[in-house]
Amino acid sequence: MPQRALFLFPTDRMGGAERITRTLAIEAARSKQYGEIHCYIHCLDRTGTLDDLEEKFGIILKYSYAKSHFSKLWSLFQYLLAEKYDLVFSSHLHFNAVCSLMRRLGWLRVARLISRESTMAFERDFGRINVLIPWMYAAYGAQDIIVCQTPRMRDSLSENTAGKYDHLLKVLPNPIDMEWVAAGRDMAPPPELDAIPAGRSKILWCGRLSPVKSPFRAINALHALHRLGRSDIQLVMVGDGPLRAAVSALAAELGMSEYLTMIGHHAFPSSCMARCNVGLLTSDIEGFPNVILEMLASGIRSVVSTDCADGLGDIPGVSLVSSKDEHTIAQALLVLLENHFSDPAIDGFLSERSSNSFFKKLSE
């Protein structure tokens, strides 16, 4: 009987964890190791971002169409109960917990269960969900590997679970899908970019417009740049989320609306990145922000970032700011805009992050 693999998605809206899961499903197909590959997508409507997995690779897509991450979880239980797999991969805490618990109870029949940590859950504020986090981690332990993106993430998980899962923890730096980046680079830019007045330098911010990403910090930094005399700068924000209206309102309050371009969600953000000069990351905390790798691979050669994750200082082309206030960020951006840095080590660094290499390491 041919081997079968399953990749679990909470949604087909492509955040960093979803893109990595998508990339690994493709690598599984290319490996020819699996006769059947399934992708289960739990919530929200079908957007089409995974359709090419069916068309190009023969991967089977199963949509639950739940209204939220935690609704209709019974459909996930039913799906896992009915099937048997050689590999199951997930990258979100609630899916990781469900799969581990079901395997422990004998309800999930799988030869190899791999969970990837998508964030440092114990160091983030999830609001009302915070009380559930220790309980979800209590369900861990039946995995074959728990993948951590950085040593800091491994140490945080180990400390907050009293070392119970140390024998399962494996640090694997995130891969980057260069083909996906290249596909976006070759696309025509969104019309909003064409509307930016000629001569303006473009700063690219990309991510979910949510509190942990601190998008207000980017608007305040733009305002600080203008106070420094740089009125020739446009901030391009790619992404959507609950703070979108508030971000627009802050820009209007500071008189920055004319210098802010909001693209919204884009399936291939590299089409925007390729048209910008400098990248900006303003997050409070990240597991590891793959968006930085995507910016560098898209053609942005300089990125200013808050110190929100382990290992960012080791990435060529990244300038870390020691303080998260807008004046420090603005000064760092100004240095990059005026000097046009391009570290020759960027391409070699990116080549070491291939998705094929990452997939092979999961089997070691």
NORURHU-V775811 format. One record per residue. N is the residue number from 1. RES is the residue in three letters. PSI is psi in degrees with one decimal (none if undefined). BURIAL is # if it has 24 or more other ideal C-beta (glycine too) atoms within 12 Angstrom, else .. D_LAST is the distance of its C-alpha to the last C-alpha in Angstrom with 2 decimals. Layout:
n=N res=RES psi=PSI burial=BURIAL d_last=D_LAST
n=N res=RES psi=PSI burial=BURIAL d_last=D_LAST
//
This chain:
n=1 res=MET psi=132.3 burial=. d_last=23.05
n=2 res=PRO psi=148.7 burial=. d_last=20.76
n=3 res=GLN psi=151.7 burial=. d_last=17.62
n=4 res=ARG psi=141.8 burial=# d_last=18.36
n=5 res=ALA psi=148.3 burial=# d_last=16.72
n=6 res=LEU psi=133.6 burial=# d_last=18.56
n=7 res=PHE psi=127.3 burial=# d_last=18.63
n=8 res=LEU psi=129.7 burial=# d_last=21.17
n=9 res=PHE psi=134.0 burial=# d_last=23.62
n=10 res=PRO psi=-31.1 burial=# d_last=26.49
n=11 res=THR psi=165.5 burial=# d_last=28.54
n=12 res=ASP psi=13.0 burial=# d_last=28.46
n=13 res=ARG psi=121.8 burial=# d_last=30.00
n=14 res=MET psi=86.5 burial=# d_last=27.44
n=15 res=GLY psi=-176.4 burial=# d_last=26.68
n=16 res=GLY psi=-45.6 burial=# d_last=23.69
n=17 res=ALA psi=-38.2 burial=# d_last=21.38
n=18 res=GLU psi=-38.8 burial=# d_last=22.74
n=19 res=ARG psi=-38.1 burial=# d_last=22.21
n=20 res=ILE psi=-41.4 burial=# d_last=18.50
n=21 res=THR psi=-42.3 burial=# d_last=18.24
n=22 res=ARG psi=-45.1 burial=# d_last=20.43
n=23 res=THR psi=-40.6 burial=# d_last=18.40
n=24 res=LEU psi=-33.7 burial=# d_last=15.18
n=25 res=ALA psi=-40.0 burial=# d_last=17.44
n=26 res=ILE psi=-43.2 burial=# d_last=18.67
n=27 res=GLU psi=-36.0 burial=# d_last=15.33
n=28 res=ALA psi=-40.8 burial=# d_last=14.64
n=29 res=ALA psi=-42.1 burial=# d_last=18.12
n=30 res=ARG psi=-26.6 burial=# d_last=17.73
n=31 res=SER psi=-18.4 burial=. d_last=14.71
n=32 res=LYS psi=13.8 burial=. d_last=17.22
n=33 res=GLN psi=-22.6 burial=. d_last=14.68
n=34 res=TYR psi=129.4 burial=# d_last=16.87
n=35 res=GLY psi=-26.5 burial=. d_last=20.57
n=36 res=GLU psi=135.0 burial=# d_last=21.39
n=37 res=ILE psi=126.6 burial=# d_last=20.18
n=38 res=HIS psi=145.4 burial=# d_last=22.20
n=39 res=CYS psi=122.9 burial=# d_last=22.83
n=40 res=TYR psi=123.8 burial=# d_last=24.94
n=41 res=ILE psi=117.9 burial=# d_last=27.12
n=42 res=HIS psi=-51.7 burial=# d_last=29.03
n=43 res=CYS psi=162.3 burial=# d_last=31.99
n=44 res=LEU psi=175.5 burial=. d_last=34.68
n=45 res=ASP psi=165.3 burial=. d_last=35.90
n=46 res=ARG psi=122.6 burial=. d_last=34.12
n=47 res=THR psi=-14.8 burial=. d_last=34.36
n=48 res=GLY psi=-3.9 burial=. d_last=32.99
n=49 res=THR psi=-16.6 burial=# d_last=30.08
n=50 res=LEU psi=2.3 burial=# d_last=27.62
n=51 res=ASP psi=-32.9 burial=. d_last=30.06
n=52 res=ASP psi=-18.4 burial=. d_last=28.57
n=53 res=LEU psi=-37.1 burial=# d_last=25.41
n=54 res=GLU psi=-48.7 burial=# d_last=27.83
n=55 res=GLU psi=-41.5 burial=. d_last=29.89
n=56 res=LYS psi=-30.4 burial=. d_last=27.39
n=57 res=PHE psi=-2.5 burial=# d_last=24.33
n=58 res=GLY psi=21.5 burial=. d_last=25.93
n=59 res=ILE psi=138.6 burial=# d_last=23.99
n=60 res=ILE psi=124.3 burial=# d_last=26.06
n=61 res=LEU psi=133.4 burial=# d_last=27.25
n=62 res=LYS psi=116.8 burial=# d_last=28.69
n=63 res=TYR psi=133.2 burial=# d_last=30.88
n=64 res=SER psi=-28.6 burial=# d_last=32.27
n=65 res=TYR psi=31.7 burial=. d_last=34.75
n=66 res=ALA psi=156.4 burial=# d_last=34.94
n=67 res=LYS psi=-20.0 burial=. d_last=37.12
n=68 res=SER psi=172.8 burial=. d_last=34.82
n=69 res=HIS psi=-34.9 burial=# d_last=31.35
n=70 res=PHE psi=1.6 burial=. d_last=32.68
n=71 res=SER psi=154.0 burial=. d_last=35.17
n=72 res=LYS psi=30.6 burial=. d_last=34.68
n=73 res=LEU psi=-19.8 burial=# d_last=31.50
n=74 res=TRP psi=-30.3 burial=. d_last=32.82
n=75 res=SER psi=-35.0 burial=. d_last=31.96
n=76 res=LEU psi=-44.2 burial=# d_last=28.25
n=77 res=PHE psi=-49.3 burial=. d_last=28.67
n=78 res=GLN psi=-42.6 burial=. d_last=30.44
n=79 res=TYR psi=-45.6 burial=# d_last=27.89
n=80 res=LEU psi=-34.7 burial=# d_last=24.98
n=81 res=LEU psi=-33.6 burial=. d_last=27.25
n=82 res=ALA psi=-12.2 burial=. d_last=28.24
n=83 res=GLU psi=164.6 burial=# d_last=24.91
n=84 res=LYS psi=133.0 burial=. d_last=21.94
n=85 res=TYR psi=156.4 burial=# d_last=18.49
n=86 res=ASP psi=-27.9 burial=# d_last=15.12
n=87 res=LEU psi=132.6 burial=# d_last=13.60
n=88 res=VAL psi=128.5 burial=# d_last=15.57
n=89 res=PHE psi=131.9 burial=# d_last=14.97
n=90 res=SER psi=160.2 burial=# d_last=17.66
n=91 res=SER psi=24.2 burial=# d_last=18.54
n=92 res=HIS psi=143.4 burial=# d_last=21.90
n=93 res=LEU psi=-47.9 burial=# d_last=22.98
n=94 res=HIS psi=-35.9 burial=# d_last=25.30
n=95 res=PHE psi=-41.0 burial=# d_last=22.93
n=96 res=ASN psi=-43.8 burial=# d_last=20.14
n=97 res=ALA psi=-43.6 burial=# d_last=22.83
n=98 res=VAL psi=-47.1 burial=# d_last=24.22
n=99 res=CYS psi=-43.1 burial=# d_last=21.03
n=100 res=SER psi=-45.4 burial=# d_last=20.15
n=101 res=LEU psi=-43.0 burial=# d_last=23.78
n=102 res=MET psi=-36.9 burial=# d_last=24.12
n=103 res=ARG psi=-40.1 burial=# d_last=21.17
n=104 res=ARG psi=-35.5 burial=. d_last=22.65
n=105 res=LEU psi=-2.9 burial=. d_last=25.96
n=106 res=GLY psi=12.0 burial=. d_last=24.70
n=107 res=TRP psi=-18.8 burial=. d_last=25.71
n=108 res=LEU psi=116.5 burial=# d_last=22.37
n=109 res=ARG psi=103.2 burial=. d_last=20.97
n=110 res=VAL psi=140.2 burial=# d_last=17.30
n=111 res=ALA psi=-33.9 burial=. d_last=14.42
n=112 res=ARG psi=118.9 burial=# d_last=11.79
n=113 res=LEU psi=120.3 burial=# d_last=13.37
n=114 res=ILE psi=125.0 burial=# d_last=12.04
n=115 res=SER psi=136.6 burial=# d_last=14.77
n=116 res=ARG psi=133.4 burial=# d_last=15.24
n=117 res=GLU psi=123.8 burial=# d_last=18.18
n=118 res=SER psi=-14.9 burial=# d_last=20.66
n=119 res=THR psi=172.1 burial=# d_last=23.13
n=120 res=MET psi=86.4 burial=# d_last=24.28
n=121 res=ALA psi=-34.6 burial=# d_last=26.21
n=122 res=PHE psi=-13.3 burial=# d_last=28.05
n=123 res=GLU psi=6.7 burial=# d_last=29.49
n=124 res=ARG psi=158.9 burial=# d_last=30.86
n=125 res=ASP psi=109.4 burial=. d_last=34.03
n=126 res=PHE psi=13.9 burial=# d_last=33.66
n=127 res=GLY psi=-130.7 burial=. d_last=37.24
n=128 res=ARG psi=-23.6 burial=. d_last=37.92
n=129 res=ILE psi=-15.9 burial=. d_last=34.28
n=130 res=ASN psi=-38.2 burial=. d_last=33.67
n=131 res=VAL psi=-20.8 burial=. d_last=34.84
n=132 res=LEU psi=-19.1 burial=. d_last=32.17
n=133 res=ILE psi=-49.2 burial=# d_last=29.16
n=134 res=PRO psi=-34.9 burial=. d_last=29.08
n=135 res=TRP psi=-38.5 burial=. d_last=29.53
n=136 res=MET psi=-40.5 burial=# d_last=26.63
n=137 res=TYR psi=-25.8 burial=# d_last=24.32
n=138 res=ALA psi=-22.5 burial=. d_last=25.88
n=139 res=ALA psi=-11.3 burial=# d_last=24.36
n=140 res=TYR psi=171.5 burial=# d_last=20.78
n=141 res=GLY psi=-17.3 burial=# d_last=18.85
n=142 res=ALA psi=3.1 burial=# d_last=17.78
n=143 res=GLN psi=160.1 burial=# d_last=14.56
n=144 res=ASP psi=-34.1 burial=# d_last=11.10
n=145 res=ILE psi=140.7 burial=# d_last=10.17
n=146 res=ILE psi=112.4 burial=# d_last=13.00
n=147 res=VAL psi=127.0 burial=# d_last=12.37
n=148 res=CYS psi=141.2 burial=# d_last=15.15
n=149 res=GLN psi=-28.9 burial=# d_last=16.46
n=150 res=THR psi=162.0 burial=# d_last=18.01
n=151 res=PRO psi=-36.5 burial=. d_last=18.60
n=152 res=ARG psi=-40.1 burial=# d_last=21.94
n=153 res=MET psi=-41.9 burial=# d_last=20.55
n=154 res=ARG psi=-46.1 burial=# d_last=18.33
n=155 res=ASP psi=-37.9 burial=. d_last=21.47
n=156 res=SER psi=-44.4 burial=# d_last=23.70
n=157 res=LEU psi=-42.3 burial=# d_last=21.73
n=158 res=SER psi=-46.1 burial=# d_last=21.50
n=159 res=GLU psi=-40.3 burial=. d_last=25.21
n=160 res=ASN psi=-4.9 burial=# d_last=26.38
n=161 res=THR psi=20.1 burial=# d_last=24.65
n=162 res=ALA psi=31.1 burial=. d_last=25.71
n=163 res=GLY psi=9.6 burial=. d_last=22.22
n=164 res=LYS psi=-30.6 burial=. d_last=21.64
n=165 res=TYR psi=15.8 burial=# d_last=18.13
n=166 res=ASP psi=-34.1 burial=. d_last=17.02
n=167 res=HIS psi=-13.6 burial=. d_last=14.49
n=168 res=LEU psi=-15.2 burial=# d_last=12.75
n=169 res=LEU psi=133.9 burial=# d_last=13.14
n=170 res=LYS psi=124.7 burial=# d_last=10.66
n=171 res=VAL psi=119.7 burial=# d_last=12.50
n=172 res=LEU psi=113.9 burial=# d_last=11.59
n=173 res=PRO psi=145.1 burial=# d_last=14.81
n=174 res=ASN psi=142.3 burial=# d_last=16.18
n=175 res=PRO psi=168.8 burial=# d_last=16.11
n=176 res=ILE psi=135.7 burial=# d_last=19.50
n=177 res=ASP psi=95.3 burial=# d_last=20.68
n=178 res=MET psi=-29.9 burial=# d_last=23.03
n=179 res=GLU psi=-40.1 burial=# d_last=24.53
n=180 res=TRP psi=-41.7 burial=# d_last=25.59
n=181 res=VAL psi=-45.0 burial=# d_last=27.12
n=182 res=ALA psi=-37.3 burial=. d_last=28.88
n=183 res=ALA psi=-40.8 burial=. d_last=30.29
n=184 res=GLY psi=-40.3 burial=# d_last=31.91
n=185 res=ARG psi=-34.4 burial=# d_last=33.23
n=186 res=ASP psi=-9.1 burial=. d_last=35.04
n=187 res=MET psi=157.0 burial=. d_last=36.72
n=188 res=ALA psi=142.8 burial=. d_last=40.21
n=189 res=PRO psi=157.1 burial=# d_last=40.34
n=190 res=PRO psi=150.0 burial=# d_last=41.68
n=191 res=PRO psi=-26.5 burial=. d_last=45.49
n=192 res=GLU psi=-32.4 burial=. d_last=45.48
n=193 res=LEU psi=-37.2 burial=# d_last=44.19
n=194 res=ASP psi=-22.3 burial=. d_last=46.99
n=195 res=ALA psi=-8.1 burial=. d_last=49.48
n=196 res=ILE psi=130.7 burial=# d_last=48.65
n=197 res=PRO psi=141.0 burial=. d_last=51.60
n=198 res=ALA psi=145.5 burial=. d_last=51.15
n=199 res=GLY psi=-8.8 burial=. d_last=50.61
n=200 res=ARG psi=132.2 burial=# d_last=48.54
n=201 res=SER psi=141.1 burial=# d_last=45.26
n=202 res=LYS psi=126.0 burial=# d_last=42.52
n=203 res=ILE psi=126.6 burial=# d_last=40.13
n=204 res=LEU psi=123.5 burial=# d_last=37.19
n=205 res=TRP psi=132.0 burial=# d_last=35.97
n=206 res=CYS psi=126.6 burial=# d_last=33.39
n=207 res=GLY psi=180.0 burial=# d_last=32.17
n=208 res=ARG psi=134.3 burial=# d_last=33.37
n=209 res=LEU psi=78.2 burial=# d_last=36.91
n=210 res=SER psi=162.5 burial=# d_last=36.26
n=211 res=PRO psi=-41.3 burial=. d_last=37.18
n=212 res=VAL psi=-23.1 burial=# d_last=33.78
n=213 res=LYS psi=-13.0 burial=# d_last=33.82
n=214 res=SER psi=56.1 burial=# d_last=37.39
n=215 res=PRO psi=-25.2 burial=# d_last=38.90
n=216 res=PHE psi=-31.9 burial=# d_last=42.35
n=217 res=ARG psi=-36.2 burial=# d_last=41.24
n=218 res=ALA psi=-40.9 burial=# d_last=40.91
n=219 res=ILE psi=-43.6 burial=# d_last=44.43
n=220 res=ASN psi=-35.9 burial=# d_last=45.87
n=221 res=ALA psi=-38.6 burial=# d_last=44.31
n=222 res=LEU psi=-44.4 burial=# d_last=45.89
n=223 res=HIS psi=-40.7 burial=# d_last=49.19
n=224 res=ALA psi=-37.6 burial=# d_last=48.86
n=225 res=LEU psi=-39.9 burial=# d_last=48.36
n=226 res=HIS psi=-37.1 burial=# d_last=51.56
n=227 res=ARG psi=-22.9 burial=. d_last=53.38
n=228 res=LEU psi=3.3 burial=. d_last=52.30
n=229 res=GLY psi=5.8 burial=. d_last=54.10
n=230 res=ARG psi=85.3 burial=# d_last=51.24
n=231 res=SER psi=10.4 burial=. d_last=52.52
n=232 res=ASP psi=28.2 burial=. d_last=50.82
n=233 res=ILE psi=135.8 burial=# d_last=47.40
n=234 res=GLN psi=131.0 burial=# d_last=45.87
n=235 res=LEU psi=122.3 burial=# d_last=43.05
n=236 res=VAL psi=117.1 burial=# d_last=40.93
n=237 res=MET psi=120.9 burial=# d_last=39.04
n=238 res=VAL psi=121.9 burial=# d_last=36.55
n=239 res=GLY psi=166.2 burial=# d_last=35.59
n=240 res=ASP psi=170.8 burial=# d_last=37.36
n=241 res=GLY psi=-177.5 burial=# d_last=37.63
n=242 res=PRO psi=-18.4 burial=. d_last=40.12
n=243 res=LEU psi=9.1 burial=# d_last=41.49
n=244 res=ARG psi=-48.1 burial=# d_last=42.52
n=245 res=ALA psi=-38.7 burial=. d_last=46.22
n=246 res=ALA psi=-35.7 burial=. d_last=46.27
n=247 res=VAL psi=-45.1 burial=# d_last=44.70
n=248 res=SER psi=-39.3 burial=# d_last=47.38
n=249 res=ALA psi=-40.4 burial=. d_last=50.05
n=250 res=LEU psi=-41.3 burial=# d_last=49.09
n=251 res=ALA psi=-41.4 burial=# d_last=49.19
n=252 res=ALA psi=-42.1 burial=. d_last=52.64
n=253 res=GLU psi=-36.3 burial=. d_last=53.85
n=254 res=LEU psi=1.7 burial=# d_last=52.94
n=255 res=GLY psi=25.8 burial=. d_last=54.39
n=256 res=MET psi=2.7 burial=# d_last=51.04
n=257 res=SER psi=-39.2 burial=. d_last=50.95
n=258 res=GLU psi=-23.0 burial=. d_last=52.02
n=259 res=TYR psi=14.5 burial=# d_last=49.14
n=260 res=LEU psi=126.9 burial=# d_last=46.39
n=261 res=THR psi=117.7 burial=# d_last=44.77
n=262 res=MET psi=113.2 burial=# d_last=42.74
n=263 res=ILE psi=-30.1 burial=# d_last=40.72
n=264 res=GLY psi=-167.9 burial=# d_last=39.26
n=265 res=HIS psi=137.8 burial=# d_last=36.06
n=266 res=HIS psi=128.0 burial=# d_last=34.85
n=267 res=ALA psi=-26.5 burial=# d_last=32.09
n=268 res=PHE psi=77.1 burial=# d_last=31.51
n=269 res=PRO psi=-18.3 burial=# d_last=32.41
n=270 res=SER psi=-19.9 burial=# d_last=31.63
n=271 res=SER psi=-27.2 burial=# d_last=34.99
n=272 res=CYS psi=-42.5 burial=# d_last=36.59
n=273 res=MET psi=-39.4 burial=# d_last=34.47
n=274 res=ALA psi=-15.8 burial=# d_last=35.40
n=275 res=ARG psi=11.0 burial=# d_last=39.05
n=276 res=CYS psi=162.1 burial=# d_last=38.85
n=277 res=ASN psi=-41.9 burial=# d_last=39.31
n=278 res=VAL psi=145.8 burial=# d_last=37.50
n=279 res=GLY psi=156.6 burial=# d_last=34.86
n=280 res=LEU psi=130.2 burial=# d_last=35.32
n=281 res=LEU psi=128.9 burial=# d_last=33.13
n=282 res=THR psi=14.9 burial=# d_last=35.13
n=283 res=SER psi=152.4 burial=# d_last=32.82
n=284 res=ASP psi=-44.7 burial=# d_last=33.33
n=285 res=ILE psi=143.8 burial=# d_last=29.69
n=286 res=GLU psi=155.1 burial=# d_last=26.44
n=287 res=GLY psi=-63.4 burial=# d_last=22.80
n=288 res=PHE psi=124.4 burial=# d_last=22.29
n=289 res=PRO psi=93.7 burial=# d_last=24.82
n=290 res=ASN psi=-18.5 burial=# d_last=23.17
n=291 res=VAL psi=-28.2 burial=# d_last=26.77
n=292 res=ILE psi=-44.6 burial=# d_last=27.19
n=293 res=LEU psi=-39.3 burial=# d_last=24.60
n=294 res=GLU psi=-39.4 burial=# d_last=26.37
n=295 res=MET psi=-48.4 burial=# d_last=29.71
n=296 res=LEU psi=-39.9 burial=# d_last=28.77
n=297 res=ALA psi=-23.8 burial=# d_last=27.32
n=298 res=SER psi=-15.0 burial=# d_last=30.50
n=299 res=GLY psi=-12.4 burial=# d_last=32.82
n=300 res=ILE psi=125.7 burial=# d_last=33.67
n=301 res=ARG psi=-2.3 burial=# d_last=33.28
n=302 res=SER psi=130.7 burial=# d_last=34.33
n=303 res=VAL psi=131.7 burial=# d_last=33.31
n=304 res=VAL psi=131.9 burial=# d_last=34.95
n=305 res=SER psi=143.1 burial=# d_last=32.87
n=306 res=THR psi=158.1 burial=# d_last=33.54
n=307 res=ASP psi=70.9 burial=# d_last=31.26
n=308 res=CYS psi=-3.5 burial=# d_last=29.55
n=309 res=ALA psi=160.6 burial=# d_last=25.88
n=310 res=ASP psi=142.4 burial=# d_last=23.86
n=311 res=GLY psi=-1.3 burial=# d_last=23.26
n=312 res=LEU psi=-32.7 burial=# d_last=25.95
n=313 res=GLY psi=-13.6 burial=. d_last=27.96
n=314 res=ASP psi=-3.5 burial=. d_last=25.29
n=315 res=ILE psi=121.7 burial=# d_last=25.54
n=316 res=PRO psi=139.2 burial=# d_last=28.15
n=317 res=GLY psi=-6.2 burial=# d_last=31.01
n=318 res=VAL psi=128.4 burial=# d_last=30.79
n=319 res=SER psi=113.6 burial=# d_last=33.80
n=320 res=LEU psi=139.2 burial=# d_last=33.38
n=321 res=VAL psi=134.9 burial=# d_last=36.56
n=322 res=SER psi=-26.1 burial=. d_last=37.25
n=323 res=SER psi=147.6 burial=. d_last=39.57
n=324 res=LYS psi=13.1 burial=# d_last=39.20
n=325 res=ASP psi=156.3 burial=. d_last=42.89
n=326 res=GLU psi=-28.5 burial=# d_last=44.06
n=327 res=HIS psi=-41.4 burial=. d_last=46.03
n=328 res=THR psi=-43.0 burial=# d_last=43.10
n=329 res=ILE psi=-43.5 burial=# d_last=40.99
n=330 res=ALA psi=-42.2 burial=# d_last=43.97
n=331 res=GLN psi=-41.0 burial=# d_last=44.51
n=332 res=ALA psi=-41.5 burial=# d_last=40.90
n=333 res=LEU psi=-40.5 burial=# d_last=41.17
n=334 res=LEU psi=-41.6 burial=# d_last=44.51
n=335 res=VAL psi=-44.8 burial=. d_last=43.13
n=336 res=LEU psi=-40.4 burial=# d_last=40.49
n=337 res=LEU psi=-33.6 burial=# d_last=43.04
n=338 res=GLU psi=-20.9 burial=. d_last=45.54
n=339 res=ASN psi=-13.7 burial=. d_last=43.37
n=340 res=HIS psi=51.2 burial=. d_last=40.98
n=341 res=PHE psi=145.0 burial=# d_last=38.02
n=342 res=SER psi=100.7 burial=. d_last=35.24
n=343 res=ASP psi=122.6 burial=. d_last=32.59
n=344 res=PRO psi=-12.9 burial=. d_last=31.55
n=345 res=ALA psi=-5.3 burial=. d_last=28.06
n=346 res=ILE psi=-48.9 burial=# d_last=27.24
n=347 res=ASP psi=-40.4 burial=. d_last=26.11
n=348 res=GLY psi=-38.9 burial=. d_last=23.74
n=349 res=PHE psi=-44.7 burial=# d_last=22.22
n=350 res=LEU psi=-34.9 burial=# d_last=21.76
n=351 res=SER psi=-24.4 burial=. d_last=20.20
n=352 res=GLU psi=-6.3 burial=. d_last=17.24
n=353 res=ARG psi=32.4 burial=# d_last=16.64
n=354 res=SER psi=145.0 burial=# d_last=16.03
n=355 res=SER psi=-30.7 burial=# d_last=14.81
n=356 res=ASN psi=-43.4 burial=# d_last=13.09
n=357 res=SER psi=-41.6 burial=. d_last=10.92
n=358 res=PHE psi=-45.1 burial=# d_last=10.25
n=359 res=PHE psi=-40.8 burial=# d_last=9.45
n=360 res=LYS psi=-36.8 burial=. d_last=6.87
n=361 res=LYS psi=-24.8 burial=# d_last=5.12
n=362 res=LEU psi=-22.7 burial=# d_last=5.68
n=363 res=SER psi=-5.9 burial=# d_last=3.81
n=364 res=GLU psi=none burial=. d_last=0.00
//
